[in-house]
Amino acid sequence: MSWDPGVFTRAREQFEQLVEASAAERAERLAALTIEDPALTRLVEELLRADAREDGFLERPASELAREATGDGMADENETLPDSIGELVGPYRLVALLGRGGMGEVYLADRTDGQFEQQVALKLLKRGMDSDEILRRFLRERQILARLDHPNIARLLDGGVAPDHRPYFVLEHVAGTTITEYCATRGSASMSV
Amino acid sequence: MTHERDIAKEPGLDRGAITGMLREIEHGDHAAVDRLFAVVYDELHRLARRQLRSAPSQQTLSTTALVHEAYLKLSADADWSTRDRYHFFSLTARAMRQILIDHVRRRTRKKRGGRDAAPSLDADALPAPVRGEEMIALDDALRRLEADDADLARVVEWRFFGGLSVAEIAETLAVSDRTIKRRWRTARAFLYRELSAQGLGL
């Protein structure tokens, strides 16, 4: 930025007019503008593209983003937050806490409706995290997982809403070490010569 | 109201002094801006710490709540004019921006020194959280936008950092909601364009 003031003002004017215009009108006026001033047209086109972004982080409060960027509050939280072990979520009984992240908790769970014997990993939205934005992201994650089908990615098995209205989803449980443990043991093995 | 009692119990803030500083600002005393900024900054910092203590499980520090609480407190027994509100919101939004960005800067620097580049595979890796670098780049881009067009930049500072609503901003600046929405949209386009030119996705 820090444009020549004339360029800035003209770009702003053109953007504000065109952003309200129909697609056809926009194309027509941009074509006309290109002949007159190609550099300005490029800039206006870039602004219109920037306007079309849907993942706009500016729509979320800066404070929320700052916490997300710094991961603040999570370390302390993990030690004090109660877990939900023993509770029944859909047909699943929570057996052990496998891990916690910023917005969710992952439990080892047993299926209790006798349909089939299976231990699964169940991810549950953390308590107190039911703001629209968090909910949207949680559901988006669930949606993305539902679309993934790869032998090396845990499959999405089920999903629903817990009795206390927190959404959850169920993945196949893959027993194994975490990637950090895996790397640590591999690392030490290869270095312990 | 419990809120009133809470205010009465709060130590340290002399509301008469605040109004006095606002009068000095109105009369063109620039040093008073700095003094009031210091008061507002401390107040927001204190409120932020208290909010985090009282609701540790709450992920989101609510800027809107902080700014409104500070507003209620500092304006409690003074009849603030629109002009006073303008100065106050300018200062709170600026203070919130500084508190948040300083915080992100410190943390981002610390992380860079340690484990940072390793890909995160924790349970929440999918939604691609905003990175500290991107917040800092935005702060820089907003500073440049300020130089080009202070009106556009102000809307972003007040809304994004200060947590104020379109209606509050419009009322304080004595313009229509529509004008504020248009400025917001234009400012956003300039900022996103600038960030994507730097290769920052956000």
Interface residues (C-beta under 8 A of the other chain):
Chain A: M1 S2 W3 P5 F8 R12 F15 E16 V19 E46 L47 L48 R49 A50 D51 R53 D55 G56 F57 L58 P61 A62 S63 E64 L65 A66 R67 E68 A69 T70 G71 D72 G73 D76 E77 T80 L81 G99 R100 G101 G102 M103 G104 E105 V106 K123 K126 R127 G128 M129 S131 I134 R137 R140 E141 I144 L145 I179
Chain B: L52 A55 P56 S57 Q58 Q59 T60 L61 S62 T63 T64 L66 M96 R97 L100 I101 H103 V104 R107 T108 L121 D122 A123 D124 L126 P127 P129 V130 R131 G132 E134 M135 L138 A141 R144 L145 A147 D148 D149 L152 V156 F160 F161 G163 R182 R185 T186 R188 A189 F190 L191 Y192 R193 E194 S196 A197 L202
